[in-house]
Amino acid sequence: MKKIYYGMAVLALCCTPGRAALAQTAKVTVSNDSKLTISRNIYGQFAEHLGRGIYDGFWVDPKMPVKKQDRIRMDIVEALRKIKIPNLRWPGGCFADEYHWRDGIGPRVNRPKMVNTNWGGVTEDNSFGTHEFLELCKLLGCEPYISGNVGSGTVQEMSNWVEYLNFDGQSPLTAMRKLNGHPEPFNVSFWGVGNESWGCGGNMTPEYYANEFKRYATFAKDYKNAKLKKIATGPSDGDYNWTEVMMKNVGTRMWGMSLHCYTLPTGNWNDKGSATKFTEAQYFNTMKNCLRMEEFVTKHSAIMDKYDPEKKVALVVDEWGVWTNVEPGTNPGFLYQQNSLRDALVAGTTLNIFNNHCDRVKMAALAQTINVLQALVLTQKEKMLLTPTYHVFDLYKVHQDAKYLPIKLDAPDYEVNGNKIPAVNLSASQDKEGRVHLSLVNIDDHKDIVVTANMGDIKWNTVSGQILTSANVTDINTFDKPNNIKIESFNNAQKDGDKVVVKIPAHSIIVLELK
């Protein structure tokens, strides 16, 4: 038997006979011995000026026949409010380091146009700027997370943006804010100091960026009711040297450090694979690549622990998700891809990893919210659909700000062509009302798995559940059939003494509630 460590969860992997002879089984022990909280900010989202994410996504033509506030599309707002998104990251991404905030304030007719050089070379009219973004966050009931321009901007530019938004006093910048219709400060706390400074944000070395972070952060001031949570550019994937340099040279002077990690089905940036047409072997490879998030989070956290044993600095995974080839016939610079059950299984698995590392992972952002990469929402003119990934966030919202419950899991393997990965993953929490939630993912494409969870000294009487699954991992929601994949009630869980026994169908996600 081999043991693989998954954050605070230990997974012991073993093989049992196939489903035809004997049902696959897994055993779980849930502990009440924790004082940690799963931060709601792990369930954050990302909206970049990219493709149809902002324009023709959140921000639509005034003539479009949908419910709007100004030009903000309200059916999308209502859908996102339902899943309680806690924060929204903007304006990028790579776009952040070519964005100059003064171009996006004041009367829209006077705002200068610019070229979005990163994403399709399209003209950006700046009609959606700072005030529009913060009004969107107000409507969503979420915190804004603004990425400042370090790559092509200046220290003064970022400093002025912070003052414009947060200073509650008299200055030329606050007078400008009031003239633009907002007398009171916005009090924006989450600030990214650049984005991917190792790449599109300036191709910097970690040593150079560490100095730049300290310089920019020095002049990004705290104001009354707006203590800044400054988030530094962190590594991509397994760049552990970047983390080492940042922790050594910056340490606890940053509130958080980002980590960007995408799941490529093929592992090849030149041909990432189709979003909808893939074999079981390609599905397996996608899930295997997804599970590398566990390795990255664990190893970066270990480096952070050397310099920050009290875990004051958050690991902020503010770009994650499945990245495939674009849909045929669409602009390659717009990164529009469909969203299948496979994507939902990736989302459920990744969020379980984050929950199980909530001692260090305190914030994250799925890339991206609408019409871009692993989106929650897709639109086609006035039509809108919710993707399978959206439904995962709907199921998992119960974990937000809940008490983390450590788990120990003994589970079988999912095997394809002689390669093996854990077939089951899960996380557990207890909300303020005492209800316990278990989120379980079975990534095996063929076999149901019976899970027996020993709840120890946790008291409960009833169990109910919800499930997200479909006939095939390639299944999608379409504009003609937007409810092909949806959440349904699940009744195949029973109480057995202090244990809960649940049979998880192949390729499915289940959230159980114990009361």
TORVOSE-800577 format. One record per residue (C-alpha): residue in three letters; x negated, y, z. Coordinates in steps of 0.5 Angstrom, whole numbers, plus 500, padded with zeros to 3 digits. Layout:
<rs>
ALAXYZ ...
</rs>
This chain:
<rs>
MET500500500 LYS497507498 LYS499513502 ILE500520499 TYR500526503 TYR506531501 GLY505537505 MET508536512 ALA511529509 VAL508523508 LEU510518502 ALA508511503 LEU509508496 CYS511501495 CYS514497489 THR520493490 PRO524488485 GLY528491479 ARG535493480 ALA537487476 ALA534483482 LEU535487488 ALA536495489 GLN531499490 THR530502497 ALA527508501 LYS526509508 VAL526516511 THR525519518 VAL527526520 SER524529526 ASN527535530 ASP520537532 SER519544528 LYS519551530 LEU519553522 THR524556518 ILE525555510 SER524562508 ARG530564503 ASN525568499 ILE523561496 TYR529562492 GLY527568489 GLN528569481 PHE524573476 ALA526578470 GLU521580466 HIS522585460 LEU521579455 GLY525577449 ARG533577452 GLY532577459 ILE533584460 TYR536587454 ASP542582452 GLY541579458 PHE542583465 TRP543590460 VAL547589455 ASP550594449 PRO555598451 LYS560596446 MET560588448 PRO567586451 VAL564583458 LYS565586465 LYS560591466 GLN557596471 ASP554602467 ARG551597462 ILE549591467 ARG553585465 MET557583471 ASP559576470 ILE552574471 VAL551578477 GLU557575480 ALA554568478 LEU547570481 ARG551573488 LYS554566488 ILE547562489 LYS545568494 ILE538570490 PRO534573495 ASN529577491 LEU528579484 ARG521580481 TRP520586476 PRO518588471 GLY513583469 GLY509578468 CYS504581463 PHE509586461 ALA508590468 ASP500591466 GLU502595460 TYR509599464 HIS508606466 TRP514607471 ARG515615469 ASP517612462 GLY523609465 ILE526615469 GLY530621468 PRO536622462 ARG535616458 VAL536620451 ASN529623453 ARG525617455 PRO520615450 LYS520608447 MET514603447 VAL511597444 ASN512591448 THR505588445 ASN505582450 TRP512579448 GLY514579440 GLY511586439 VAL519589439 THR520596441 GLU522598448 ASP527604449 ASN526604457 SER533605458 PHE533600463 GLY528603468 THR527603476 HIS533606478 GLU537601473 PHE533595476 LEU534598483 GLU542598482 LEU542591479 CYS538589486 LYS544593490 LEU549589486 LEU546582487 GLY545584494 CYS537582493 GLU531585495 PRO527588489 TYR520585488 ILE516590484 SER510589480 GLY505595480 ASN501596474 VAL493595475 GLY491593468 SER492599464 GLY495604470 THR491608475 VAL491608483 GLN495614483 GLU500612478 MET502606483 SER501610489 ASN506615486 TRP511610484 VAL511608492 GLU512615494 TYR518616489 LEU521610491 ASN520610499 PHE518617502 ASP524620506 GLY521627506 GLN520633501 SER515632496 PRO515633488 LEU516626487 THR522626492 ALA525632489 MET524628482 ARG528622485 LYS534626488 LEU534630481 ASN535623478 GLY541621482 HIS538618488 PRO537623494 GLU536617499 PRO529613499 PHE530606496 ASN525603501 VAL522597497 SER518593501 PHE515587496 TRP510590492 GLY505586487 VAL498589486 GLY498587479 ASN499581475 GLU495575473 SER489579473 TRP485574471 GLY488574464 CYS493578461 GLY493583467 GLY485585465 ASN481579465 MET478580471 THR473576476 PRO476574483 GLU470579486 TYR472585481 TYR479584483 ALA478583490 ASN475590490 GLU481593486 PHE486590490 LYS483594496 ARG483600492 TYR490600490 ALA493597496 THR489603500 PHE493608497 ALA500604496 LYS502607503 ASP507605508 TYR513610509 LYS518610514 ASN523604514 ALA519601508 LYS513597511 LEU510594504 LYS509587503 LYS503587498 ILE502581494 ALA495580491 THR494576484 GLY492569486 PRO490563482 SER493560476 ASP494552477 GLY487549480 ASP483555480 TYR481554488 ASN475559487 TRP479565486 THR483563492 GLU476562496 VAL474569494 MET480573495 MET481570502 LYS474571504 ASN474578501 VAL481581502 GLY484576507 THR490578512 ARG489585508 MET494582504 TRP501580506 GLY501575500 MET497572495 SER501569488 LEU500562485 HIS502561478 CYS504554476 TYR508552470 THR510545468 LEU508543461 PRO511537458 THR505535454 GLY500538458 ASN498542452 TRP499549451 ASN499549443 ASP504544443 LYS508544450 GLY514539447 SER521540446 ALA526542451 THR531537449 LYS528532444 PHE524527448 THR522520450 GLU522517457 ALA515517456 GLN515524455 TYR520525461 PHE515521465 ASN509526464 THR513532465 MET515529472 LYS508527473 ASN506534471 CYS511537476 LEU509533482 ARG502537481 MET505543485 GLU504539491 GLU496538490 PHE496545488 VAL500548494 THR496543499 LYS489545496 HIS490552496 SER493552503 ALA487549506 ILE483554503 MET487559506 ASP487556513 LYS480557513 TYR480564513 ASP487565516 PRO489559521 GLU495563524 LYS498563517 LYS499570516 VAL498571509 ALA504568505 LEU503563499 VAL507566494 VAL509562488 ASP512567484 GLU512564477 TRP514557476 GLY518552472 VAL518548465 TRP515551459 THR517548453 ASN516550445 VAL521555444 GLU528553440 PRO527552433 GLY529558429 THR528563435 ASN523569436 PRO516565438 GLY515571443 PHE522571446 LEU520564450 TYR528562449 GLN529555451 GLN534550452 ASN535547459 SER536540460 LEU538535466 ARG530534466 ASP529541468 ALA534540474 LEU530535476 VAL524539476 ALA527544480 GLY530540485 THR523537486 THR519543486 LEU524546491 ASN523540496 ILE515541495 PHE516549497 ASN521547503 ASN516542506 HIS510547505 CYS514553508 ASP509554513 ARG505557508 VAL510558502 LYS514564504 MET516566497 ALA517564490 ALA520566484 LEU523561478 ALA521564471 GLN526566469 THR533568470 ILE536569464 ASN535567457 VAL527566458 LEU523559460 GLN527555465 ALA533560466 LEU539560470 VAL543563465 LEU544563458 THR548568453 GLN550568446 LYS553575445 GLU559575450 LYS559568452 MET555565458 LEU553559461 LEU550556467 THR544551466 PRO543545470 THR537549474 TYR542554476 HIS546548479 VAL540546483 PHE539553486 ASP547553488 LEU546546491 TYR540548495 LYS542555498 VAL544551504 HIS536551506 GLN535559506 ASP533561512 ALA535554516 LYS530551521 TYR525546517 LEU526539519 PRO519535518 ILE520528514 LYS517521513 LEU519518507 ASP517510505 ALA519510497 PRO518506491 ASP515508485 TYR518510478 GLU513506473 VAL513507465 ASN507504461 GLY503502467 ASN503509470 LYS507511477 ILE509517481 PRO514517487 ALA521516485 VAL524519490 ASN523526494 LEU527530499 SER527536504 ALA531537510 SER533543514 GLN538545520 ASP542551519 LYS544556525 GLU551552525 GLY547546527 ARG549543520 VAL543538517 HIS542538510 LEU538533506 SER536535499 LEU534528495 VAL532527488 ASN531521484 ILE527522478 ASP527514476 ASP531514469 HIS534507470 LYS534505477 ASP539507483 ILE535507490 VAL538506496 VAL536511502 THR536510509 ALA535516513 ASN534515521 MET536522524 GLY533520531 ASP535525536 ILE539529531 LYS547529533 TRP552528528 ASN559525526 THR560526519 VAL557526512 SER559529506 GLY555531499 GLN555534492 ILE551531486 LEU548533480 THR547528474 SER549526467 ALA548520463 ASN542522460 VAL536526462 THR536530455 ASP543532456 ILE545540456 ASN550545457 THR552548451 PHE556554449 ASP562550446 LYS561545452 PRO558549458 ASN561544464 ASN557538461 ILE553538467 LYS556541473 ILE556539481 GLU561534483 SER563531490 PHE559525492 ASN562520497 ASN557514497 ALA554516503 GLN555513510 LYS554513517 ASP550507520 GLY549508528 ASP544514528 LYS542513520 VAL545515514 VAL545511508 VAL546513501 LYS545510494 ILE542515489 PRO544514482 ALA538514477 HIS536521475 SER540525480 ILE540530485 ILE544530491 VAL545534497 LEU548531504 GLU551535509 LEU551532516 LYS556535521 
</rs>
